[in-house]
Amino acid sequence: MPEADLASARVRKNRYAARIQRAGIVLQVGRGRPRREDETGPTVTKSVRLPPTVWAKLEKRARAEGIAVHALLRRALLELTERVA
């Protein structure tokens, strides 16, 4: 099997990355571990239970804004903590 020529490989960019960045949300985009200077810091994983109707609304809103549901939730939580703090 011949070696793959990666020099001519097409790099796919995340089409939502700029929109997420404008929203003030810092996410790792791309595969693999981020470079040391690009790390966003530690995060905590939590589970949230939502009624199916609420989840459907979140999915619809995220689709309309062109972002992932988790990014929409993260933004909403950040806005909430800024308002109540």
PyMOL commands that set and color helices and strands:
alter all, ss='L'
color gray80, all
select helices_A, chain A and resi 6-8+17-22+36-38+52-65+69-84
alter helices_A, ss='H'
color red, helices_A
deselect
rebuild
show_as cartoon
